[in-house]
Amino acid sequence: MALNDPTPLAHQNMMMYMEKIKQTKKQPIQDKGGLLGPKKSMQKVDNNMRIDEPRLRMASYIEQIQAKREEISNG
Amino acid sequence: MAELMQPMLDAPIPGMSMTHELGARPWQSPPQYNTVEEALDYYIPRLQSDEVSEQLLDVMELGIPVTVIANTMQLAAVMEGKHTIDVGMLVLPVLVELIMLVGDSAKIEYNSGLEKDKKIRSSLVDLAKDKFIETEGEDEEGALNPKESEKTIEDMKNAAEERIGGLMSRSV
């Protein structure tokens, strides 16, 4: 199935990516360094979260469509 | 029935696709739509038009999975040279959701085609779990015994208590 039709796999990957985005947004900034410690994360900017990442834009479109679908199903 | 048993001799032979001049096929030339947004601008008006949406609903009512419809649409567009296959792969989940939105708004029952893959996924997860349990069992042989690990934790706690006072405080 997956060999001929990559759609379910692509859809599932996108759903997993959207779940990952939600989880990363929920995580609070942990203050570990004491008074002199850095307040912001010193990690490099996550390339997966950049707006020029097409996957991220697609995820936002899917969120909008899913919201509309929910609206319709809820009446 | 006898016709079905006949070998298919009119199928393309290997390498037949290479016999045309390079660039003669639509998918060998630069695509018409380069980005996913441009591709969506091509799809959305088509899906919203009465003619296409009616046909789409008919096909969905026949029980053809939404995933198959979406894949057929994007493959056809790739063959026509509308967009690349990469853009097609990115657009696929959006197309699936759009088609399901059309189905939901028309209030018809349809087959999303996503249930089958969940089964495959769960089996893969089970396989991964089994492997993890196996490797964990192997690791346990070489791991510390519980008494030793408790002693190590106690030592670490004592060391931490002695060092209370922060990084900048004077060391004893």
gemmi code that builds the backbone of each chain (N, CA, C; Angstrom):
import gemmi

chains = {
    "A": [
        ("MET", (0.838, -1.217, 0.000), (0.000, 0.000, 0.000), (0.862, 1.250, 0.000)),
        ("ALA", (1.793, 1.237, 0.931), (2.633, 2.433, 1.075), (3.552, 2.625, -0.127)),
        ("LEU", (3.890, 1.512, -0.799), (4.787, 1.632, -1.947), (4.107, 2.355, -3.097)),
        ("ASN", (2.815, 2.058, -3.297), (2.086, 2.682, -4.402), (1.516, 4.037, -4.016)),
        ("ASP", (1.102, 4.156, -2.773), (0.426, 5.373, -2.334), (1.107, 5.938, -1.080)),
        ("PRO", (1.914, 6.966, -1.246), (2.625, 7.501, -0.076), (1.769, 8.438, 0.775)),
        ("THR", (0.510, 8.643, 0.367), (-0.329, 9.648, 1.036), (-0.545, 9.376, 2.535)),
        ("PRO", (-0.937, 8.132, 2.944), (-1.135, 7.926, 4.381), (0.112, 8.210, 5.206)),
        ("LEU", (1.255, 7.821, 4.643), (2.521, 8.041, 5.350), (2.837, 9.541, 5.446)),
        ("ALA", (2.627, 10.244, 4.331), (2.883, 11.697, 4.318), (1.968, 12.405, 5.310)),
        ("HIS", (0.703, 11.969, 5.339), (-0.280, 12.577, 6.250), (0.102, 12.294, 7.702)),
        ("GLN", (0.491, 11.060, 7.960), (0.858, 10.695, 9.334), (2.108, 11.454, 9.792)),
        ("ASN", (3.068, 11.571, 8.894), (4.287, 12.325, 9.231), (3.952, 13.774, 9.553)),
        ("MET", (3.037, 14.336, 8.784), (2.645, 15.731, 9.022), (1.935, 15.866, 10.368)),
        ("MET", (1.099, 14.883, 10.699), (0.391, 14.929, 11.993), (1.396, 14.834, 13.149)),
        ("MET", (2.399, 13.984, 12.969), (3.427, 13.833, 14.009), (4.233, 15.118, 14.148)),
        ("TYR", (4.515, 15.756, 13.028), (5.259, 17.030, 13.043), (4.448, 18.105, 13.755)),
        ("MET", (3.137, 18.122, 13.492), (2.260, 19.116, 14.141), (2.203, 18.881, 15.649)),
        ("GLU", (2.190, 17.602, 16.024), (2.190, 17.251, 17.456), (3.482, 17.725, 18.113)),
        ("LYS", (4.589, 17.558, 17.377), (5.907, 17.971, 17.886), (5.946, 19.493, 18.079)),
        ("ILE", (5.382, 20.216, 17.124), (5.344, 21.684, 17.226), (4.575, 22.099, 18.476)),
        ("LYS", (3.418, 21.429, 18.700), (2.596, 21.758, 19.869), (3.379, 21.529, 21.162)),
        ("GLN", (4.100, 20.411, 21.212), (4.865, 20.083, 22.422), (5.978, 21.089, 22.676)),
        ("THR", (6.675, 21.490, 21.609), (7.779, 22.449, 21.778), (7.256, 23.818, 22.196)),
        ("LYS", (6.052, 24.169, 21.747), (5.458, 25.456, 22.133), (5.066, 25.456, 23.611)),
        ("LYS", (4.632, 24.284, 24.110), (4.165, 24.201, 25.498), (5.300, 24.242, 26.512)),
        ("GLN", (6.490, 23.801, 26.132), (7.593, 23.702, 27.087), (7.985, 25.066, 27.642)),
        ("PRO", (7.968, 25.244, 28.986), (8.390, 26.526, 29.558), (9.915, 26.653, 29.551)),
        ("ILE", (10.390, 27.901, 29.622), (11.836, 28.122, 29.649), (12.333, 27.794, 31.057)),
        ("GLN", (13.271, 26.879, 31.146), (13.779, 26.479, 32.457), (14.959, 27.358, 32.850)),
        ("ASP", (14.876, 27.954, 34.049), (15.943, 28.802, 34.551), (16.849, 27.946, 35.424)),
        ("LYS", (17.972, 27.531, 34.856), (18.837, 26.606, 35.581), (20.101, 27.279, 36.113)),
        ("GLY", (20.452, 28.387, 35.566), (21.801, 28.918, 35.805), (21.958, 29.834, 36.987)),
        ("GLY", (20.983, 29.949, 37.871), (21.107, 30.857, 39.001), (20.980, 32.309, 38.568)),
        ("LEU", (21.510, 33.235, 39.378), (21.348, 34.665, 39.089), (22.102, 35.081, 37.833)),
        ("LEU", (23.265, 34.489, 37.671), (24.117, 34.887, 36.539), (23.857, 34.034, 35.296)),
        ("GLY", (22.979, 33.094, 35.435), (22.730, 32.181, 34.324), (21.949, 32.832, 33.201)),
        ("PRO", (22.069, 32.278, 32.008), (21.327, 32.854, 30.881), (19.823, 32.616, 31.013)),
        ("LYS", (19.042, 33.630, 30.665), (17.583, 33.496, 30.757), (17.020, 32.785, 29.528)),
        ("LYS", (17.695, 32.979, 28.426), (17.207, 32.355, 27.191), (18.052, 31.134, 26.884)),
        ("SER", (17.472, 30.260, 26.127), (18.196, 29.071, 25.716), (19.346, 29.473, 24.806)),
        ("MET", (20.523, 28.864, 25.052), (21.690, 29.203, 24.221), (21.741, 28.331, 22.969)),
        ("GLN", (20.730, 27.509, 22.798), (20.718, 26.652, 21.608), (20.542, 27.496, 20.355)),
        ("LYS", (21.046, 26.956, 19.268), (20.877, 27.642, 17.987), (19.400, 27.632, 17.582)),
        ("VAL", (19.051, 28.535, 16.699), (17.665, 28.597, 16.231), (17.322, 27.295, 15.518)),
        ("ASP", (16.196, 26.717, 15.903), (15.777, 25.459, 15.311), (15.297, 25.709, 13.883)),
        ("ASN", (15.998, 25.089, 12.935), (15.647, 25.313, 11.527), (14.262, 24.780, 11.185)),
        ("ASN", (13.797, 23.800, 11.989), (12.476, 23.228, 11.715), (11.360, 24.209, 12.044)),
        ("MET", (11.659, 25.236, 12.844), (10.637, 26.171, 13.294), (10.671, 27.490, 12.509)),
        ("ARG", (11.499, 27.565, 11.466), (11.580, 28.802, 10.694), (10.389, 28.906, 9.759)),
        ("ILE", (9.978, 30.140, 9.555), (8.766, 30.362, 8.753), (8.993, 30.020, 7.272)),
        ("ASP", (10.278, 30.044, 6.835), (10.531, 29.668, 5.436), (10.619, 28.146, 5.261)),
        ("GLU", (10.344, 27.424, 6.334), (10.285, 25.959, 6.241), (8.905, 25.583, 5.684)),
        ("PRO", (8.829, 24.997, 4.479), (7.509, 24.721, 3.872), (6.623, 23.819, 4.712)),
        ("ARG", (7.258, 22.875, 5.427), (6.495, 21.943, 6.254), (5.708, 22.690, 7.331)),
        ("LEU", (6.350, 23.710, 7.898), (5.707, 24.490, 8.965), (4.495, 25.247, 8.417)),
        ("ARG", (4.668, 25.790, 7.221), (3.547, 26.524, 6.601), (2.404, 25.572, 6.284)),
        ("MET", (2.767, 24.382, 5.780), (1.732, 23.395, 5.480), (0.982, 23.004, 6.756)),
        ("ALA", (1.740, 22.877, 7.853), (1.118, 22.509, 9.130), (0.098, 23.566, 9.551)),
        ("SER", (0.440, 24.837, 9.337), (-0.504, 25.901, 9.721), (-1.761, 25.854, 8.850)),
        ("TYR", (-1.597, 25.546, 7.560), (-2.772, 25.440, 6.668), (-3.659, 24.273, 7.109)),
        ("ILE", (-3.005, 23.162, 7.452), (-3.775, 21.972, 7.872), (-4.542, 22.273, 9.150)),
        ("GLU", (-3.894, 22.998, 10.068), (-4.583, 23.372, 11.322), (-5.858, 24.152, 11.023)),
        ("GLN", (-5.736, 25.105, 10.082), (-6.908, 25.921, 9.712), (-8.023, 25.059, 9.113)),
        ("ILE", (-7.620, 24.149, 8.219), (-8.628, 23.291, 7.571), (-9.286, 22.379, 8.603)),
        ("GLN", (-8.466, 21.834, 9.511), (-9.020, 20.948, 10.539), (-9.982, 21.700, 11.455)),
        ("ALA", (-9.659, 22.952, 11.759), (-10.563, 23.767, 12.587), (-11.909, 23.941, 11.886)),
        ("LYS", (-11.846, 24.178, 10.571), (-13.093, 24.330, 9.798), (-13.883, 23.031, 9.784)),
        ("ARG", (-13.175, 21.921, 9.643), (-13.850, 20.615, 9.637), (-14.542, 20.358, 10.966)),
        ("GLU", (-13.850, 20.724, 12.035), (-14.460, 20.559, 13.365), (-15.709, 21.411, 13.503)),
        ("GLU", (-15.612, 22.651, 12.997), (-16.769, 23.556, 13.027), (-17.966, 22.909, 12.330)),
        ("ILE", (-17.685, 22.333, 11.156), (-18.767, 21.704, 10.378), (-19.333, 20.499, 11.118)),
        ("SER", (-18.434, 19.668, 11.659), (-18.904, 18.442, 12.331), (-19.654, 18.749, 13.627)),
        ("ASN", (-19.275, 19.860, 14.282), (-19.985, 20.241, 15.511), (-21.274, 21.010, 15.232)),
        ("GLY", (-21.429, 21.385, 13.995), (-22.641, 22.119, 13.615), (-22.396, 23.565, 13.796)),
    ],
    "B": [
        ("MET", (-12.495, -14.213, -19.299), (-11.530, -14.792, -18.365), (-10.256, -15.216, -19.082)),
        ("ALA", (-10.466, -15.817, -20.288), (-9.318, -16.274, -21.068), (-8.453, -15.099, -21.491)),
        ("GLU", (-9.110, -13.965, -21.718), (-8.364, -12.767, -22.127), (-7.452, -12.284, -21.006)),
        ("LEU", (-7.947, -12.431, -19.754), (-7.160, -11.979, -18.608), (-5.889, -12.794, -18.430)),
        ("MET", (-5.941, -14.082, -18.829), (-4.790, -14.957, -18.665), (-3.697, -14.677, -19.692)),
        ("GLN", (-4.015, -13.903, -20.714), (-3.038, -13.607, -21.769), (-1.935, -12.687, -21.232)),
        ("PRO", (-0.689, -12.909, -21.604), (0.368, -12.001, -21.151), (0.209, -10.610, -21.779)),
        ("MET", (0.530, -9.587, -20.995), (0.404, -8.215, -21.508), (1.673, -7.857, -22.280)),
        ("LEU", (1.563, -7.862, -23.565), (2.741, -7.591, -24.402), (2.807, -6.142, -24.873)),
        ("ASP", (1.740, -5.383, -24.571), (1.758, -3.989, -25.027), (2.236, -3.031, -23.928)),
        ("ALA", (2.815, -3.583, -22.854), (3.328, -2.739, -21.774), (4.637, -2.083, -22.223)),
        ("PRO", (4.991, -0.961, -21.644), (6.251, -0.317, -22.054), (7.459, -1.172, -21.682)),
        ("ILE", (8.433, -1.214, -22.571), (9.630, -2.019, -22.304), (10.598, -1.189, -21.456)),
        ("PRO", (11.477, -1.835, -20.687), (12.415, -1.070, -19.862), (13.276, -0.124, -20.712)),
        ("GLY", (13.377, 1.105, -20.271), (14.179, 2.093, -20.991), (13.407, 2.859, -22.030)),
        ("MET", (12.135, 2.513, -22.201), (11.314, 3.164, -23.230), (11.149, 4.666, -22.935)),
        ("SER", (11.128, 4.981, -21.618), (10.951, 6.388, -21.250), (12.161, 7.235, -21.626)),
        ("MET", (13.294, 6.559, -21.886), (14.526, 7.286, -22.241), (14.626, 7.550, -23.744)),
        ("THR", (13.678, 7.021, -24.504), (13.790, 7.133, -25.960), (13.386, 8.506, -26.479)),
        ("HIS", (12.731, 9.290, -25.644), (12.337, 10.631, -26.078), (13.458, 11.624, -25.815)),
        ("GLU", (13.397, 12.688, -26.549), (14.403, 13.736, -26.391), (14.297, 14.346, -24.989)),
        ("LEU", (15.440, 14.670, -24.392), (15.436, 15.238, -23.049), (14.708, 16.584, -23.036)),
        ("GLY", (13.736, 16.692, -22.169), (12.952, 17.936, -22.086), (11.671, 17.879, -22.880)),
        ("ALA", (11.462, 16.760, -23.573), (10.244, 16.643, -24.389), (9.017, 16.380, -23.536)),
        ("ARG", (9.235, 15.796, -22.357), (8.124, 15.474, -21.458), (7.871, 16.641, -20.496)),
        ("PRO", (6.630, 16.847, -20.113), (6.330, 18.003, -19.236), (7.094, 17.977, -17.914)),
        ("TRP", (7.280, 16.759, -17.338), (7.958, 16.665, -16.050), (9.469, 16.846, -16.156)),
        ("GLN", (9.984, 16.912, -17.390), (11.421, 17.133, -17.573), (11.747, 18.615, -17.759)),
        ("SER", (10.734, 19.433, -17.847), (10.946, 20.877, -17.987), (10.636, 21.557, -16.652)),
        ("PRO", (11.085, 22.814, -16.436), (10.810, 23.478, -15.156), (9.316, 23.524, -14.865)),
        ("PRO", (8.944, 23.324, -13.581), (7.514, 23.272, -13.251), (6.844, 24.644, -13.349)),
        ("GLN", (5.548, 24.612, -13.536), (4.765, 25.852, -13.652), (4.645, 26.532, -12.279)),
        ("TYR", (4.483, 25.727, -11.239), (4.351, 26.276, -9.878), (5.518, 25.783, -9.028)),
        ("ASN", (6.256, 26.740, -8.503), (7.489, 26.363, -7.800), (7.306, 26.107, -6.312)),
        ("THR", (6.421, 26.852, -5.693), (6.262, 26.709, -4.239), (4.961, 25.986, -3.906)),
        ("VAL", (4.885, 25.571, -2.632), (3.677, 24.865, -2.193), (2.461, 25.789, -2.222)),
        ("GLU", (2.688, 27.078, -1.957), (1.568, 28.032, -1.970), (1.011, 28.186, -3.387)),
        ("GLU", (1.937, 28.268, -4.353), (1.497, 28.371, -5.750), (0.720, 27.130, -6.160)),
        ("ALA", (1.210, 25.976, -5.701), (0.524, 24.713, -6.018), (-0.870, 24.695, -5.389)),
        ("LEU", (-0.963, 25.184, -4.150), (-2.279, 25.217, -3.482), (-3.215, 26.192, -4.180)),
        ("ASP", (-2.639, 27.299, -4.678), (-3.458, 28.251, -5.441), (-4.022, 27.607, -6.706)),
        ("TYR", (-3.324, 26.583, -7.187), (-3.807, 25.848, -8.362), (-4.924, 24.865, -7.956)),
        ("TYR", (-4.747, 24.211, -6.799), (-5.685, 23.165, -6.394), (-6.986, 23.706, -5.796)),
        ("ILE", (-6.852, 24.711, -4.910), (-8.029, 25.130, -4.128), (-9.195, 25.607, -5.010)),
        ("PRO", (-8.961, 26.497, -5.994), (-10.106, 26.891, -6.844), (-10.727, 25.720, -7.597)),
        ("ARG", (-9.866, 24.757, -7.972), (-10.392, 23.582, -8.687), (-11.312, 22.759, -7.788)),
        ("LEU", (-10.853, 22.573, -6.531), (-11.664, 21.785, -5.591), (-12.961, 22.500, -5.219)),
        ("GLN", (-12.920, 23.836, -5.264), (-14.113, 24.601, -4.887), (-15.132, 24.711, -6.020)),
        ("SER", (-14.666, 24.484, -7.254), (-15.593, 24.629, -8.385), (-16.672, 23.544, -8.339)),
        ("ASP", (-17.874, 23.910, -8.792), (-19.023, 22.998, -8.706), (-18.783, 21.701, -9.468)),
        ("GLU", (-18.202, 21.853, -10.670), (-18.022, 20.694, -11.546), (-17.124, 19.642, -10.888)),
        ("VAL", (-15.971, 20.118, -10.388), (-14.994, 19.184, -9.795), (-15.526, 18.629, -8.474)),
        ("SER", (-16.133, 19.496, -7.659), (-16.592, 19.014, -6.349), (-17.696, 17.969, -6.493)),
        ("GLU", (-18.551, 18.123, -7.506), (-19.595, 17.110, -7.740), (-18.986, 15.768, -8.115)),
        ("GLN", (-18.004, 15.830, -9.016), (-17.320, 14.588, -9.426), (-16.596, 13.958, -8.239)),
        ("LEU", (-15.991, 14.836, -7.452), (-15.247, 14.384, -6.277), (-16.166, 13.671, -5.289)),
        ("LEU", (-17.326, 14.260, -5.061), (-18.287, 13.668, -4.122), (-18.794, 12.324, -4.639)),
        ("ASP", (-19.000, 12.251, -5.964), (-19.439, 10.971, -6.564), (-18.402, 9.887, -6.302)),
        ("VAL", (-17.138, 10.247, -6.542), (-16.050, 9.275, -6.372), (-15.938, 8.864, -4.902)),
        ("MET", (-16.100, 9.842, -4.005), (-16.003, 9.545, -2.571), (-17.155, 8.651, -2.122)),
        ("GLU", (-18.329, 8.905, -2.668), (-19.492, 8.088, -2.308), (-19.344, 6.650, -2.797)),
        ("LEU", (-18.559, 6.479, -3.862), (-18.316, 5.120, -4.380), (-17.435, 4.306, -3.438)),
        ("GLY", (-16.784, 4.994, -2.496), (-15.960, 4.291, -1.503), (-14.474, 4.337, -1.799)),
        ("ILE", (-14.101, 5.150, -2.782), (-12.665, 5.262, -3.097), (-11.997, 6.126, -2.016)),
        ("PRO", (-10.888, 5.627, -1.431), (-10.277, 6.380, -0.323), (-9.802, 7.778, -0.742)),
        ("VAL", (-9.902, 8.694, 0.207), (-9.497, 10.082, -0.040), (-8.001, 10.150, -0.381)),
        ("THR", (-7.223, 9.297, 0.271), (-5.774, 9.309, 0.032), (-5.445, 8.970, -1.423)),
        ("VAL", (-6.199, 8.027, -1.964), (-5.974, 7.614, -3.367), (-6.340, 8.769, -4.302)),
        ("ILE", (-7.434, 9.457, -4.002), (-7.868, 10.587, -4.844), (-6.802, 11.688, -4.809)),
        ("ALA", (-6.320, 11.996, -3.596), (-5.321, 13.064, -3.449), (-4.046, 12.713, -4.188)),
        ("ASN", (-3.623, 11.449, -4.053), (-2.390, 11.022, -4.720), (-2.548, 11.071, -6.237)),
        ("THR", (-3.690, 10.672, -6.732), (-3.939, 10.693, -8.181), (-3.898, 12.130, -8.702)),
        ("MET", (-4.497, 13.033, -7.926), (-4.517, 14.436, -8.347), (-3.110, 15.019, -8.431)),
        ("GLN", (-2.303, 14.743, -7.393), (-0.961, 15.335, -7.394), (-0.066, 14.668, -8.441)),
        ("LEU", (-0.251, 13.355, -8.660), (0.552, 12.671, -9.684), (0.217, 13.195, -11.079)),
        ("ALA", (-1.063, 13.434, -11.303), (-1.488, 13.970, -12.606), (-0.874, 15.351, -12.837)),
        ("ALA", (-0.847, 16.142, -11.762), (-0.276, 17.487, -11.888), (1.230, 17.421, -12.152)),
        ("VAL", (1.900, 16.431, -11.530), (3.339, 16.258, -11.783), (3.559, 15.867, -13.244)),
        ("MET", (2.711, 14.970, -13.731), (2.846, 14.517, -15.121), (2.571, 15.635, -16.122)),
        ("GLU", (1.716, 16.559, -15.723), (1.415, 17.708, -16.597), (2.463, 18.802, -16.472)),
        ("GLY", (3.393, 18.624, -15.543), (4.441, 19.627, -15.357), (3.991, 20.828, -14.557)),
        ("LYS", (2.937, 20.654, -13.770), (2.423, 21.779, -12.965), (3.373, 22.073, -11.803)),
        ("HIS", (3.793, 21.022, -11.099), (4.743, 21.187, -10.003), (5.637, 19.964, -9.907)),
        ("THR", (6.674, 20.068, -9.097), (7.599, 18.934, -8.960), (6.996, 17.897, -8.018)),
        ("ILE", (7.601, 16.743, -7.986), (7.098, 15.678, -7.106), (7.365, 16.032, -5.643)),
        ("ASP", (8.415, 16.838, -5.393), (8.712, 17.271, -4.015), (7.583, 18.141, -3.483)),
        ("VAL", (7.177, 19.101, -4.301), (6.062, 19.977, -3.920), (4.795, 19.133, -3.757)),
        ("GLY", (4.645, 18.158, -4.636), (3.479, 17.263, -4.571), (3.404, 16.528, -3.239)),
        ("MET", (4.571, 16.054, -2.753), (4.606, 15.326, -1.482), (4.221, 16.247, -0.322)),
        ("LEU", (4.668, 17.503, -0.406), (4.343, 18.461, 0.659), (2.871, 18.846, 0.632)),
        ("VAL", (2.323, 18.899, -0.564), (0.931, 19.333, -0.727), (-0.062, 18.213, -0.358)),
        ("LEU", (0.417, 16.963, -0.453), (-0.476, 15.803, -0.245), (-1.337, 15.870, 1.024)),
        ("PRO", (-0.737, 16.096, 2.228), (-1.590, 16.131, 3.433), (-2.643, 17.239, 3.386)),
        ("VAL", (-2.284, 18.374, 2.791), (-3.250, 19.481, 2.685), (-4.388, 19.090, 1.747)),
        ("LEU", (-4.022, 18.408, 0.668), (-5.051, 17.955, -0.289), (-6.017, 16.987, 0.385)),
        ("VAL", (-5.459, 16.071, 1.175), (-6.294, 15.093, 1.891), (-7.291, 15.828, 2.787)),
        ("GLU", (-6.777, 16.797, 3.546), (-7.649, 17.548, 4.462), (-8.699, 18.342, 3.693)),
        ("LEU", (-8.280, 18.920, 2.563), (-9.219, 19.711, 1.743), (-10.343, 18.841, 1.201)),
        ("ILE", (-9.965, 17.659, 0.709), (-10.980, 16.747, 0.151), (-11.931, 16.287, 1.253)),
        ("MET", (-11.378, 16.029, 2.440), (-12.230, 15.616, 3.557), (-13.153, 16.769, 3.975)),
        ("LEU", (-12.639, 17.998, 3.844), (-13.478, 19.173, 4.150), (-14.659, 19.264, 3.180)),
        ("VAL", (-14.358, 18.988, 1.907), (-15.427, 18.984, 0.889), (-16.468, 17.920, 1.245)),
        ("GLY", (-15.977, 16.731, 1.638), (-16.878, 15.637, 2.017), (-17.703, 15.966, 3.245)),
        ("ASP", (-17.047, 16.574, 4.233), (-17.741, 16.932, 5.478), (-18.812, 17.987, 5.226)),
        ("SER", (-18.465, 18.976, 4.406), (-19.428, 20.052, 4.151), (-20.639, 19.560, 3.355)),
        ("ALA", (-20.421, 18.498, 2.528), (-21.547, 17.908, 1.796), (-22.271, 16.853, 2.637)),
        ("LYS", (-21.710, 16.585, 3.826), (-22.275, 15.609, 4.779), (-22.455, 14.219, 4.158)),
        ("ILE", (-21.394, 13.757, 3.549), (-21.428, 12.390, 2.999), (-20.464, 11.518, 3.796)),
        ("GLU", (-20.708, 10.220, 3.755), (-19.791, 9.294, 4.419), (-18.720, 8.892, 3.420)),
        ("TYR", (-17.496, 8.954, 3.868), (-16.386, 8.629, 2.959), (-15.337, 7.802, 3.684)),
        ("ASN", (-14.463, 7.204, 2.853), (-13.356, 6.413, 3.392), (-12.105, 7.281, 3.306)),
        ("SER", (-11.539, 7.620, 4.471), (-10.367, 8.509, 4.448), (-9.111, 7.790, 3.949)),
        ("GLY", (-9.044, 6.468, 4.154), (-7.862, 5.720, 3.705), (-6.697, 5.835, 4.663)),
        ("LEU", (-6.923, 6.447, 5.812), (-5.837, 6.641, 6.780), (-5.859, 5.566, 7.872)),
        ("GLU", (-6.898, 4.782, 7.935), (-7.018, 3.797, 9.005), (-6.048, 2.647, 8.813)),
        ("LYS", (-5.839, 2.245, 7.568), (-4.981, 1.099, 7.293), (-3.572, 1.333, 7.785)),
        ("ASP", (-3.090, 2.553, 7.554), (-1.705, 2.838, 7.905), (-1.492, 2.848, 9.413)),
        ("LYS", (-2.564, 3.169, 10.160), (-2.453, 3.147, 11.620), (-2.119, 1.735, 12.091)),
        ("LYS", (-2.721, 0.745, 11.415), (-2.452, -0.650, 11.766), (-0.979, -0.970, 11.540)),
        ("ILE", (-0.475, -0.523, 10.384), (0.932, -0.777, 10.068), (1.799, -0.107, 11.136)),
        ("ARG", (1.394, 1.115, 11.460), (2.158, 1.895, 12.426), (2.185, 1.183, 13.788)),
        ("SER", (1.026, 0.689, 14.214), (0.987, 0.061, 15.528), (1.853, -1.188, 15.548)),
        ("SER", (1.859, -1.923, 14.414), (2.695, -3.115, 14.372), (4.164, -2.727, 14.449)),
        ("LEU", (4.519, -1.625, 13.808), (5.905, -1.155, 13.854), (6.280, -0.750, 15.273)),
        ("VAL", (5.339, -0.106, 15.953), (5.580, 0.314, 17.339), (5.797, -0.902, 18.225)),
        ("ASP", (4.958, -1.943, 18.016), (5.116, -3.179, 18.796), (6.489, -3.804, 18.559)),
        ("LEU", (6.899, -3.784, 17.295), (8.208, -4.343, 16.931), (9.321, -3.591, 17.646)),
        ("ALA", (9.214, -2.265, 17.635), (10.224, -1.423, 18.283), (10.242, -1.675, 19.790)),
        ("LYS", (9.034, -1.844, 20.377), (8.937, -2.120, 21.813), (9.645, -3.429, 22.158)),
        ("ASP", (9.369, -4.472, 21.353), (9.997, -5.777, 21.582), (11.518, -5.675, 21.532)),
        ("LYS", (11.993, -4.910, 20.527), (13.440, -4.746, 20.366), (14.027, -4.034, 21.571)),
        ("PHE", (13.302, -3.006, 22.030), (13.757, -2.224, 23.178), (13.847, -3.106, 24.418)),
        ("ILE", (12.813, -3.945, 24.613), (12.807, -4.842, 25.779), (13.970, -5.825, 25.692)),
        ("GLU", (14.210, -6.312, 24.464), (15.328, -7.248, 24.262), (16.654, -6.601, 24.626)),
        ("THR", (16.895, -5.394, 24.105), (18.173, -4.711, 24.356), (18.301, -4.328, 25.823)),
        ("GLU", (17.169, -3.975, 26.461), (17.186, -3.630, 27.881), (17.601, -4.852, 28.699)),
        ("GLY", (17.106, -6.010, 28.302), (17.457, -7.258, 28.978), (18.941, -7.552, 28.885)),
        ("GLU", (19.508, -7.239, 27.699), (20.949, -7.456, 27.508), (21.753, -6.518, 28.392)),
        ("ASP", (21.286, -5.240, 28.487), (21.996, -4.236, 29.271), (21.973, -4.555, 30.757)),
        ("GLU", (20.881, -5.158, 31.203), (20.731, -5.430, 32.631), (21.813, -6.361, 33.158)),
        ("GLU", (22.320, -7.230, 32.268), (23.369, -8.151, 32.690), (24.618, -7.411, 33.146)),
        ("GLY", (24.959, -6.341, 32.452), (26.166, -5.588, 32.776), (25.906, -4.392, 33.683)),
        ("ALA", (24.674, -4.213, 34.135), (24.349, -3.034, 34.937), (24.748, -3.218, 36.405)),
        ("LEU", (24.751, -2.086, 37.151), (25.078, -2.131, 38.580), (23.985, -2.869, 39.335)),
        ("ASN", (24.364, -3.534, 40.455), (23.296, -4.151, 41.240), (22.616, -3.069, 42.082)),
        ("PRO", (21.386, -3.290, 42.566), (20.612, -2.237, 43.240), (21.306, -1.658, 44.469)),
        ("LYS", (22.007, -2.493, 45.222), (22.688, -2.009, 46.436), (23.763, -0.993, 46.082)),
        ("GLU", (24.534, -1.326, 45.060), (25.618, -0.429, 44.634), (25.065, 0.908, 44.149)),
        ("SER", (23.975, 0.850, 43.377), (23.403, 2.083, 42.844), (22.824, 2.946, 43.966)),
        ("GLU", (22.224, 2.313, 45.003), (21.708, 3.069, 46.153), (22.836, 3.790, 46.880)),
        ("LYS", (23.958, 3.090, 47.026), (25.122, 3.672, 47.714), (25.630, 4.882, 46.911)),
        ("THR", (25.684, 4.754, 45.611), (26.147, 5.849, 44.753), (25.228, 7.063, 44.898)),
        ("ILE", (23.904, 6.818, 44.943), (22.942, 7.918, 45.086), (23.135, 8.627, 46.426)),
        ("GLU", (23.351, 7.824, 47.497), (23.579, 8.395, 48.839), (24.813, 9.290, 48.830)),
        ("ASP", (25.919, 8.788, 48.233), (27.167, 9.551, 48.148), (26.952, 10.873, 47.431)),
        ("MET", (26.174, 10.816, 46.325), (25.907, 12.020, 45.529), (25.097, 13.024, 46.337)),
        ("LYS", (24.117, 12.522, 47.129), (23.293, 13.406, 47.960), (24.149, 14.105, 49.017)),
        ("ASN", (25.034, 13.340, 49.652), (25.920, 13.901, 50.674), (26.821, 14.984, 50.080)),
        ("ALA", (27.361, 14.697, 48.925), (28.245, 15.654, 48.255), (27.497, 16.933, 47.912)),
        ("ALA", (26.243, 16.795, 47.502), (25.427, 17.955, 47.140), (25.118, 18.804, 48.369)),
        ("GLU", (24.832, 18.147, 49.512), (24.542, 18.873, 50.753), (25.746, 19.675, 51.231)),
        ("GLU", (26.941, 19.089, 51.074), (28.167, 19.781, 51.481), (28.413, 21.031, 50.651)),
        ("ARG", (27.961, 21.018, 49.417), (28.272, 22.125, 48.502), (27.199, 23.200, 48.451)),
        ("ILE", (26.251, 23.220, 49.381), (25.182, 24.224, 49.353), (25.798, 25.608, 49.542)),
        ("GLY", (25.368, 26.556, 48.801), (25.960, 27.899, 48.897), (26.217, 28.506, 47.535)),
        ("GLY", (25.946, 27.823, 46.509), (26.041, 28.395, 45.173), (27.440, 28.304, 44.595)),
        ("LEU", (27.527, 28.631, 43.336), (28.793, 28.523, 42.604), (29.805, 29.560, 43.071)),
        ("MET", (29.301, 30.779, 43.454), (30.192, 31.896, 43.771), (30.610, 31.914, 45.252)),
        ("SER", (30.026, 31.007, 46.041), (30.361, 31.029, 47.465), (31.784, 30.498, 47.702)),
        ("ARG", (32.346, 30.854, 48.850), (33.718, 30.460, 49.151), (33.791, 28.957, 49.420)),
        ("SER", (34.775, 28.308, 48.811), (34.904, 26.860, 49.029), (35.632, 26.622, 50.351)),
        ("VAL", (35.256, 25.517, 51.028), (35.836, 25.228, 52.366), (37.204, 24.583, 52.210)),
    ],
}
model = gemmi.Model(1)
for chain_id, residues in chains.items():
    chain = gemmi.Chain(chain_id)
    for i, (resn, *xyz) in enumerate(residues, 1):
        res = gemmi.Residue()
        res.name, res.seqid = resn, gemmi.SeqId(i, " ")
        for name, pos in zip(("N", "CA", "C"), xyz):
            atom = gemmi.Atom()
            atom.name, atom.element = name, gemmi.Element(name[0])
            atom.pos, atom.b_iso = gemmi.Position(*pos), 0.0
            res.add_atom(atom)
        chain.add_residue(res)
    model.add_chain(chain)
structure = gemmi.Structure()
structure.add_model(model)
structure.setup_entities()
